[in-house]
Amino acid sequence: MIVARTWLSIRVELVSGHGADLWPRPGRVFAAARSHSFTQFATAVDLAFARWDLAHLHLFTLSDGARVSPLDWWDNEAPDGTVDGHATKLSRLQAGEQFAYVFDMGDDWAHLCTVAERPIDPLDELGEAPDRPVPYWGWGNLPDQYARRWDGDDGESRMPKRPARGLSDLPPILPWWGERSRG
């Protein structure tokens, strides 16, 4: 198997979502082959930004105004001129190009994507050439997809109290978890 050694490096910063602008902006840097589709790239971004409910529309807006999204998801109501994300490859992108990615058209998780000026060698960066785009660097705190702060957060209840003694509520699987024996 021959592996193309000139992949794109794409920086993705989470700009806003769920009604809030984020600062500092959390981000990830992805390695992606030019032959990967925009839909594959969207899936990689969503997973790297800790989204588990992936049943939402997404849309890329390129620097020339072109829109890219999986057309089969829109029930024939995709924005005019949108091209199919399953068929459109990342080879359409140019070095230094910036474009936007929005996940969930209701909560509008908006990202600024920037293609690096130079290609990367996936073997040097990752040790392999994966079959999909993958993150290889990242930073920042990722907000919850639905702004939940804990399991069961309904947006109105008070935050649960922290255990009085650190990690005493955990089972004693690790030495620093659970109730400490007193002697």
WOTACOR-V491815 format. One line per field, one symbol per residue. ss: DSSP state (2 for helix, 1 for strand, 0 for the rest). phi: phi as a letter, one per 20 degrees, with the letter a starting at -180 (. if undefined). A space follows every 10 residues. Layout:
ss: ???
phi: ???
This chain:
ss: 0000001111 1111111001 1000001111 1100001222 2222222200 0000000111 1000001110 2220000000 0011000012 2200000111 1110000011 1111100001 0222220000 0001111110 0000000000 0000000000 0000000000 0000000000 000
phi: .edfdceedc ecdeearlnc edbfefbbdd ebffefefff fffffgffem edeeecfbbe cefenfdcaf ffeelmcfgg nfdfffeeef ffedgnfdbd cddmfeelfd cedceffdfc dffffdnadf ebfcfcbaan eeffgdmeeb fnfdncffff ffgfdldfee fffdgeemfe fdc
